[in-house]
Every structure is written in C-alpha cells, then in structure tokens.
C-alpha cells in the first residue's frame, strides 16, 4: 500500500509505504523535477519531499518498489 499526502500540497508531500526503492516526480511535460534512487527500503517508511522548488501545478509521482512494481499517482502543488 502506498499513500501520498497532503494532496493538494503546499510546502511538502509525504510518501508512505513499504519497500520503496525509488521516487520520481515529473511535471505534465514529462520533465523530472525530483528523483531519488537512494531510498533505503524499510517497512512502513515515510519520505518527506519539499515542494519549495516546484511551481504550482499538477505532477505525477512514480514510485518503484523493491519487487519492481511501479505505482503512479497524480498530485497538485498549490502556492
């Protein structure tokens, strides 16, 4: 199970889940605005990501799990 909150986000987003291996956030043009492949896979991990350098708008969060499964969710950043 994977949770991304708050949505809409203002200052940060939390990504909570088990066995997260990689996180990528892309804007609607497909440009990567955040990438982290150094996530230490843990059970019940919560990763906090600042939205300070992101413009207001919609983004896709792609999370790859340690088993290879990829989950994509849409978030909205408001300023």
C-alpha positions in Angstrom: 0.0 0.0 0.0 1.2 3.5 -0.9 0.0 6.8 0.4 0.8 10.3 -0.9 -0.4 13.2 1.1 -1.4 16.0 1.5 -3.0 16.5 -1.9 -3.1 19.3 -2.8 0.3 20.0 -1.3 1.6 23.4 -0.3 5.1 23.0 1.4 5.8 19.3 1.3 4.4 15.9 0.3 4.7 12.7 2.3 5.1 9.4 0.6 4.4 6.5 2.9 4.6 2.8 2.1 6.6 -0.4 2.4 9.7 -1.3 0.5 10.1 1.9 -1.6 13.2 1.7 -3.8 12.9 4.8 -6.0 10.9 8.0 -6.3 10.5 10.2 -9.4 8.2 13.3 -9.7 7.5 14.6 -13.2 5.6 17.6 -14.4 2.9 17.3 -17.1 5.5 17.8 -19.8 7.4 14.7 -18.6 10.3 16.6 -17.2 11.7 15.1 -14.0 11.6 17.7 -11.1 12.6 15.3 -8.4 14.5 12.0 -8.4 15.7 9.8 -5.5 17.1 6.4 -6.1 18.9 6.2 -2.7 15.8 5.4 -0.7 16.6 2.9 2.0 13.8 0.2 1.7 12.2 -0.1 5.0 8.9 -1.4 6.3 6.4 1.5 7.0 8.8 4.3 5.7 7.6 7.8 5.3 9.6 10.1 3.0 9.1 13.9 3.2 9.7 15.9 0.0 9.8 19.7 -0.1 7.7 21.3 -2.9 9.6 24.6 -2.4 11.3 24.3 -5.9 8.1 23.2 -7.7 5.8 25.6 -9.4 2.1 25.4 -8.7 0.5 22.8 -10.9 0.0 19.1 -11.4 2.6 16.4 -11.1 2.9 12.6 -11.4 4.7 10.7 -8.7 6.2 7.4 -9.8 7.3 5.1 -7.0 9.2 1.9 -7.8 9.0 -0.8 -5.1 11.8 -3.3 -4.3 9.8 -6.0 -6.1 9.8 -4.0 -9.3 6.2 -2.8 -9.1 5.7 0.8 -10.2 2.9 3.0 -8.7 2.0 6.3 -10.3 -0.2 8.9 -8.6 -1.1 12.5 -9.5 -0.6 15.3 -7.1 -1.3 19.0 -7.2 1.0 21.7 -5.8 -0.6 25.0 -4.8 1.3 28.1 -3.7 
